[in-house]
Amino acid sequence: MQDVNWGMIGCGNVTEKKAGAPAINKVPHSKLVAVMARKAEKAADYARRHGVPRWYTDVDALINDAEVNAVYIATPPDVHLDYAARVIKAGKAVYIEKPMARTYAECEEINKLAQDAGVPVFVAYYRRTLPYFVKLKELIDSGVIGDIRLVNIILHWQPYDEETGRNPQPRWRVFPEISGGGHFHDLASHQFDYLEYVLGKIRYARGISRNQAGLYPADDIVVANFEFENGIIGNGSWCYTINKEQRIDQATLIGSKGKITFSFFESSIITVETSDGLDRHDVPYPAHVQQPLLETIVRQLRGEGRSPGSGESGARANLVMDWIVAKHQPGDDK
């Protein structure tokens, strides 16, 4: 295609700055031409504020808009399979918010439909193209810390304000029937996607997931061990009910010659420690974090290159998380 004319399903927070019109319209040969939300006032307001020509309250009307040739599904995961299937049936490229779906089985169904129809599928794992993580990959690939032996992830956050207090109103992310899990599924999906991108496929993962604090239905603490096909070992702990003073987002790659410490979500600093000393790399995030990934998607759709992710790679994060919370077991999908 010459130009990518996007239709967008959903007008939530992720579309206001990370993606949506602010990112899509800054990509060459890319434009958001239609949006859809279930509430007319929300769709109309988004279209007005962002200069989008048309808005809908019916998903099929947006998908079948003659000008739309690619669709961004910016909704909670419970409708990703349904909406992706409709977009694929219409023969249009589909870009899906992460996680790709609630389970690996749902992801695989999307990929099967896309393969049969010859339609490209992309997933919003934008860390593959963010400058911070591009720099991190360069450091890993350079061998500055030698052969990588161990990956350690620590993500401990306090509860969100709406999850506590006299009248708590937790959001959709902590209701498994909507999100597939809890904050672990929302955030660890980014982590596992990126780790597989830079270190290769994970072949084994087991974990323990529990709800300790009872603030919402989903698990609020997860611990896991995992192993990559190349022999690298990993472990992690994710807890979302700690005291805010103990909040930490830290990942460490330990190699034969040193270690790299970085943050998946909160810091712009990458630290490299070897026998030669300590190096710090400060790589700020761009204003619209999905814009670099969208640029690669548009180039692929125009026949000018390949995006670093796909529906197949996007499904892998769900598979690993399913292994960890025992929805699936390693070896089930050989």
C-alpha positions in Angstrom: 0.0 0.0 0.0 1.1 3.6 -0.6 -0.3 5.2 2.5 -1.5 3.6 5.7 -4.9 4.9 6.7 -5.6 3.7 10.2 -8.9 3.0 11.9 -8.7 2.8 15.7 -11.0 0.7 18.0 -11.0 2.2 21.5 -10.2 5.7 22.7 -8.6 5.0 26.1 -5.6 6.5 27.9 -3.1 4.6 25.8 -4.3 6.5 22.7 -3.8 9.9 24.1 0.0 10.1 24.1 1.7 6.7 23.8 -0.1 5.8 20.6 -3.3 6.9 18.8 -3.4 10.0 16.8 -0.4 11.7 18.4 2.0 8.9 17.3 0.2 7.7 14.2 0.0 11.1 12.5 3.7 11.8 13.0 4.7 8.7 11.0 5.4 9.4 7.3 2.7 8.0 5.0 0.5 7.3 8.1 -2.8 8.9 9.2 -5.6 8.1 11.6 -8.8 8.5 9.6 -11.4 7.0 11.8 -12.0 6.1 15.5 -14.6 4.0 17.3 -15.8 3.9 20.9 -19.0 2.4 22.3 -20.0 5.7 23.7 -20.8 8.3 21.0 -19.6 11.2 23.1 -16.2 9.6 23.8 -15.6 8.8 20.1 -16.8 12.3 19.0 -14.7 14.0 21.6 -11.5 12.1 20.6 -12.1 12.8 16.9 -12.6 16.5 17.6 -9.6 16.9 19.8 -7.2 15.0 17.5 -8.6 16.1 14.1 -9.8 12.6 13.1 -12.2 12.9 10.1 -14.7 10.2 11.2 -15.9 8.5 14.3 -18.1 5.4 14.9 -19.9 3.5 17.7 -20.1 0.3 15.7 -16.9 -1.7 15.3 -17.9 -3.3 12.0 -18.6 0.2 10.6 -15.1 1.2 11.3 -13.5 -2.0 10.0 -15.5 -1.7 6.8 -14.7 2.0 6.3 -13.5 2.0 2.7 -10.6 4.4 3.4 -9.3 2.3 6.4 -6.6 -0.2 5.3 -5.2 -1.0 8.8 -6.8 -1.2 12.2 -5.3 -0.5 15.6 -7.2 -2.5 18.4 -6.7 -0.3 21.5 -9.0 -2.2 23.9 -8.7 -4.5 26.8 -7.7 -8.1 25.9 -11.1 -9.7 26.3 -12.2 -8.5 22.8 -8.9 -8.8 21.0 -9.6 -12.2 19.5 -13.1 -11.1 18.3 -12.1 -7.8 16.9 -8.9 -9.2 15.3 -10.9 -11.9 13.6 -13.2 -9.3 12.1 -10.3 -7.2 10.9 -8.6 -10.2 9.3 -11.8 -11.3 7.7 -12.0 -7.8 6.1 -8.5 -8.4 4.7 -6.9 -5.5 6.6 -3.7 -5.4 8.6 -4.2 -5.4 12.4 -2.1 -3.9 15.2 -3.1 -5.2 18.6 -2.4 -3.7 22.0 -0.4 -5.9 24.4 -0.9 -8.4 25.8 -2.0 -9.8 22.4 -4.9 -11.7 24.1 -5.9 -13.2 27.4 -4.2 -16.6 26.7 -1.8 -18.2 24.4 -4.6 -20.2 22.9 -6.4 -17.0 21.9 -3.2 -15.6 20.4 -2.7 -18.8 18.4 -6.3 -18.5 17.0 -5.6 -15.0 15.8 -2.4 -16.1 14.1 -4.1 -19.1 12.4 -6.8 -16.8 11.0 -4.2 -14.3 9.8 -2.0 -17.0 8.2 -4.9 -18.5 6.4 -6.0 -15.0 5.1 -2.5 -13.7 4.4 -3.0 -10.7 6.6 -0.2 -9.3 8.7 -0.5 -9.0 12.5 1.5 -6.7 14.8 1.5 -6.4 18.6 2.3 -3.3 20.6 5.6 -4.5 22.1 7.2 -1.2 21.4 10.3 -1.7 23.5 11.8 -3.6 20.6 12.3 -0.2 18.9 12.6 2.3 21.8 16.0 4.0 21.8 16.6 2.9 25.4 16.1 -0.7 24.6 17.9 -0.5 21.2 20.9 0.8 23.1 20.5 -2.1 25.6 20.5 -4.6 22.8 23.6 -3.0 21.3 25.4 -3.4 24.6 24.3 -7.1 24.9 25.3 -7.9 21.4 28.7 -6.2 21.8 29.7 -8.7 24.4 30.7 -6.1 26.9 29.7 -8.3 29.8 30.8 -11.5 28.1 28.5 -14.6 27.9 25.3 -13.9 29.7 24.6 -16.4 32.6 21.7 -15.0 34.5 18.7 -12.7 34.2 17.1 -11.3 37.3 13.9 -9.2 37.3 12.4 -7.4 40.3 9.2 -5.4 39.9 7.7 -4.4 43.2 5.0 -1.7 43.2 2.5 -0.3 45.7 -1.2 -0.7 45.0 -2.8 1.9 42.7 -4.8 4.5 44.5 -8.1 3.2 43.1 -7.4 -0.3 44.5 -7.4 0.9 48.2 -9.4 3.1 50.5 -13.0 3.1 51.6 -14.6 2.7 48.2 -12.0 1.0 46.0 -12.7 0.8 42.3 -10.0 -1.4 40.7 -9.7 -1.0 36.9 -10.1 -3.7 34.3 -6.4 -4.9 34.4 -7.0 -6.8 37.7 -10.0 -8.7 36.4 -8.8 -11.9 34.7 -11.9 -12.4 32.6 -11.0 -9.1 30.9 -7.2 -8.9 31.1 -6.2 -12.5 31.3 -4.6 -12.0 34.7 -3.5 -9.0 36.7 -0.7 -6.5 36.7 1.7 -9.3 36.1 0.1 -10.0 32.7 0.0 -6.4 31.8 3.6 -5.6 32.6 5.6 -8.9 32.5 4.3 -9.3 28.9 6.6 -6.4 27.9 9.5 -7.9 29.8 9.3 -11.4 28.4 8.7 -10.1 24.8 11.9 -8.0 25.0 14.0 -10.7 26.7 13.1 -13.2 24.0 13.9 -10.6 21.4 17.5 -10.1 22.7 18.3 -13.5 24.3 16.3 -16.0 22.3 13.3 -18.2 23.1 12.4 -19.3 26.6 12.0 -23.1 26.6 10.9 -23.6 30.2 9.2 -21.5 32.8 7.5 -22.3 36.1 6.2 -20.1 38.9 3.9 -19.5 41.8 1.2 -16.9 41.6 -1.0 -15.9 44.6 -3.4 -13.2 45.7 -2.1 -12.2 49.1 -3.8 -8.8 49.8 -7.3 -9.5 48.5 -7.6 -6.1 46.9 -9.0 -7.6 43.6 -9.6 -11.0 42.0 -6.2 -11.4 40.1 -2.9 -12.6 41.5 -0.9 -9.8 43.1 2.4 -11.6 43.6 4.3 -13.9 41.2 7.7 -15.6 41.4 9.2 -17.5 38.6 12.2 -19.4 37.2 12.8 -19.7 33.5 15.4 -21.0 31.1 16.3 -19.9 27.5 17.0 -22.3 24.7 20.7 -21.2 24.8 21.0 -22.1 28.4 20.7 -18.7 30.1 18.8 -19.0 33.4 16.3 -16.4 34.6 14.3 -15.6 37.7 11.9 -12.9 38.7 9.6 -11.6 41.4 6.6 -9.4 40.8 4.6 -7.9 43.7 2.0 -5.2 43.5 1.0 -4.6 47.1 4.2 -3.4 48.8 4.9 -0.1 50.7 5.7 2.7 48.2 9.0 3.3 49.9 10.1 -0.2 48.7 9.0 0.4 45.1 11.6 -1.0 42.7 11.9 -1.7 39.0 15.2 -3.3 38.3 16.5 -5.9 35.9 20.0 -7.3 35.9 21.9 -9.2 33.2 24.9 -11.0 34.7 27.6 -12.2 32.4 31.0 -13.8 32.5 32.7 -10.3 32.4 30.3 -8.1 34.2 26.7 -7.0 34.6 24.2 -4.7 33.1 21.5 -3.1 35.3 18.5 -1.4 33.8 14.8 -0.6 34.2 11.9 -1.9 32.1 9.5 1.0 33.0 10.8 3.8 35.1 14.4 4.8 34.5 16.3 6.1 31.5 19.7 4.9 32.9 21.5 1.8 31.8 24.5 0.8 34.0 27.3 -1.4 32.8 29.8 -2.7 35.4 32.9 -4.6 34.4 36.5 -4.9 35.6 37.2 -1.7 33.6 34.8 0.3 35.8 31.3 1.6 35.7 29.6 3.1 32.6 26.3 4.9 32.6 24.1 5.5 29.5 21.2 7.9 29.8 18.7 7.3 27.0 15.4 9.2 27.5 12.2 7.9 26.1 10.6 9.7 23.2 7.3 11.7 23.6 5.2 9.0 22.0 6.6 5.6 22.9 4.8 3.6 20.2 5.9 5.9 17.4 9.2 4.1 16.6 7.4 0.8 16.3 4.6 2.3 14.2 7.3 3.6 11.8 8.6 0.1 11.3 5.0 -1.3 10.8 4.2 1.4 8.2 7.5 0.7 6.3 6.6 -3.0 6.2 3.1 -2.3 5.0 4.6 -0.1 2.3 7.0 -2.9 1.3 10.1 -1.0 2.5 11.3 -3.3 5.3 10.3 -5.5 8.2 9.0 -4.6 11.7 10.9 -6.5 14.4 7.8 -8.1 15.8 4.8 -10.1 14.6 1.8 -12.0 15.8 3.9 -15.1 16.2 6.5 -13.3 18.4 3.7 -11.4 20.2 2.0 -14.7 21.2 5.2 -15.9 22.9 4.8 -13.6 25.9 1.4 -15.1 26.6 2.8 -18.6 26.3 5.6 -17.9 28.9 3.1 -16.2 31.3 0.7 -19.1 30.9 3.5 -21.5 31.8 4.3 -19.4 34.9 0.7 -19.2 36.2 0.1 -22.9 35.2 -2.5 -22.2 32.5 -0.1 -24.2 30.2 2.9 -26.4 30.7 6.2 -26.4 28.9 6.2 -28.9 26.1 2.4 -28.7 25.4 3.0 -26.8 22.2 5.9 -28.7 20.6 
